[in-house]
Amino acid sequence: MSNVQIPNLPVATSLSGTEQVEIVQAGVSRRTTTAAIAAITPGPTGPTGAFGPTGPTGVTGPTGATGAQGIQGLNGPTGPLGATGPTGPTGPTGAASAVAGPTGPTGASGPTGAASSVAGPTGPTGATGTTGATGPTGAASTVGGPTGPTGTTGNAGPTGPTGASGAAGSIYATTSTTSLTIGLGTQSLTVGTGLAYTVGQQVLIANDSTHSMIGTVTSYNSGTGAMVVNVTSVIGSGTFASWAININGAAGPAGPTGPTGATGSASTVAGPTGPTGPTGATGAASTVAGPTGPTGTNGTNGPTGPTGAASVVAGPTGPTGTAGTAGAAGPTGPTGTAGAAGPTGPTGTAGAAGPTGPTGTAGANGPTGPTGTAGTTGPTGPTGATGAASTVAGPTGPTGPTGANGSTGPTGPTGVASYTRTSFTATASQTTFTVAYTVGYIEVYLNGAFLNGTDYTATTGTSVVLATAALVGDIVEFVAINVNSFGVGPTGASGPTGPTGAASSVAGPTGPTGTTGAGGPTGPTGPTGTTGAGGPTGPTGVSGPSTITVGTTTITSGTNTRLLYDNAAVVGETSGITTNGTTLTLAGTTSALASVLTNAAEVVTVSATAATGTINFDVTTQSVLYYTSNASANWTVNFRASSGTSLNTAMATGQSVTVAFLVTQGTTAYYNNVVQVDGSSVTPKYQGGTAWSGGNVSSVDIYTYTIVKTGSAAFTVFASQAQFK
């Protein structure tokens, strides 16, 4: 049969030599490659026979005796102790905790300040005058007359016993079933009613120990339980509808009350007002209320008369006497420093450790090889001479006892001090606060908690800077202590220095050791044993076959090789598929197509190049060439197999190849105006019968060329142009 040419398909594909095929010889099947079949040569030389056994190794000569050890030299002097290296830098302070620790107990109250220069206390109130006798009760009036003076009060009956106090309920602990998602910012929830929450208090909202929020109360309705909290820190994430709410951190126990300060010096301010004079007689009833007269002095209490019958008409209340002038309040003493932080709560019990897995059985120890015989030890060298006397001082003896302390000098007079308290409500992230103070004499409180000196900077006398920014609504207070003078008594004389300790019983440093003596000579090495004779060379193997027989067909080495394939579990030989190791030829039959492809991929070269000049299209490199930059001029396309092979060489007469050239066009369009094959111009046969005379702006023009070889160096080209946009 003749070969069947399939029109418009690429030229036959070359084999790479790595294709797997199955071959059979003498009923034995073997898988190999097309390259191995193409390279069949006369059979290889048979295998080399086995080597004879190696002769025994000669006996190793004895090891020579070890030379005598040289004399050991004296030890060299000990070098001086190196200087101590510099102390490493202190590590950075850890980040501030996002969870407030428990509040420590309140420290002891500081001592009361010295005598105030402000007005002293009010003098004692004068003695109360005797109460006048009660007037007779008038007849019942239908018009409310002035109420007569109240009769003297009877003696009070004994007070009944006080009932037991009920159990105190929490005024803060509560729960909520409001569904909340853990997060910063405003959170609204419903809690218990009748609680004591106020705006600005810090509150803890917790689902469990790993899911909680801390924030500041911005509103609370004790009647409905509606609460709004500005959350400033969180632990964990998620949405929950079961919450426990309480004040963030319980208050520590109250510290002991400090001692009462000394009484201030005599006041220079006027004493209290004297006793009020007697009350004047009551005038006739007036229709216009006159001024209330002064209240008379109280007389001594008379016996209580019997209680009169209750009146059905309330009499008018008598005038109230004027209140005495209150004395000026003395200044409040400074607040004592905060107590140390309360102890940390106990750590929860650790879970029991899981059982340790069994230890694998240790492998048996291999036998220890025999130890070689030790050489004779050389004689010890003489001891070096004793080093010269040390120039380093021996250790210092113990220090004598310290003398008694001198007597303490008298205490100087106490200075006069006062303080100024300034309070701020912080804005969001505020750190700097303007306040006047003497450097070293200021205390800072955040929401009532005393801050350590490391928590702020106060070095200017006019402002204080917090190390950690305050939250919005935080209360920041500054107590500036105004110091006039502090007297200090003289320092007592130093006690006498104790006697010098006894001489040291510790020996001084050892002198240097002498140099080490030279080593003795090494003994000679024993002779090497003789090498055993080599074994005889094995016989040469039988040469392999130079042909392969499949069925009734014998395959020999050559340039055209048919392929083997699996024919229903039997090795079959193709009759229509041949290869020369580079090109695979598919012949087909008169009743079957040479190739059936479910799908196939073609190679595309994509290049950021503008079409212009002469463009060489190598059909062995790609079937599709795509230029992505805008064409800059009309161009010539030259078709060839490759830079070193012409298309005339690669194709046989009666074969064709189809390729495509994709050209990007800009706002000015150009076109392919010359077509060449192997450098010779060919006039194409154009789709539609008319040659194109331009391109399509702002598009991609696709040129398709089917090149048919009609004879030696004779080609017909069928060309088309299509716009894609």
Secondary structure as UniProt FT lines:
FT   TURN            7..8
FT   STRAND          20..25
FT   TURN            26..27
FT   STRAND          28..33
FT   HELIX           34..38
FT   STRAND          174..176
FT   STRAND          180..181
FT   STRAND          185..190
FT   TURN            199..200
FT   STRAND          202..208
FT   TURN            209..210
FT   STRAND          211..220
FT   TURN            222..224
FT   STRAND          226..235
FT   STRAND          239..240
FT   STRAND          243..247
FT   STRAND          417..425
FT   TURN            428..429
FT   STRAND          430..434
FT   TURN            439..440
FT   STRAND          441..446
FT   TURN            447..448
FT   STRAND          449..450
FT   HELIX           453..455
FT   STRAND          456..457
FT   STRAND          463..470
FT   TURN            472..473
FT   STRAND          475..483
FT   STRAND          547..550
FT   TURN            551..552
FT   STRAND          553..556
FT   STRAND          561..567
FT   TURN            568..569
FT   STRAND          570..579
FT   STRAND          584..586
FT   STRAND          604..610
FT   STRAND          613..618
FT   TURN            619..621
FT   STRAND          624..630
FT   STRAND          635..640
FT   HELIX           647..650
FT   TURN            653..654
FT   STRAND          656..664
FT   STRAND          672..677
FT   TURN            678..679
FT   STRAND          680..681
FT   STRAND          685..686
FT   HELIX           687..689
FT   TURN            697..698
FT   STRAND          700..711
FT   TURN            712..713
FT   STRAND          714..724
//
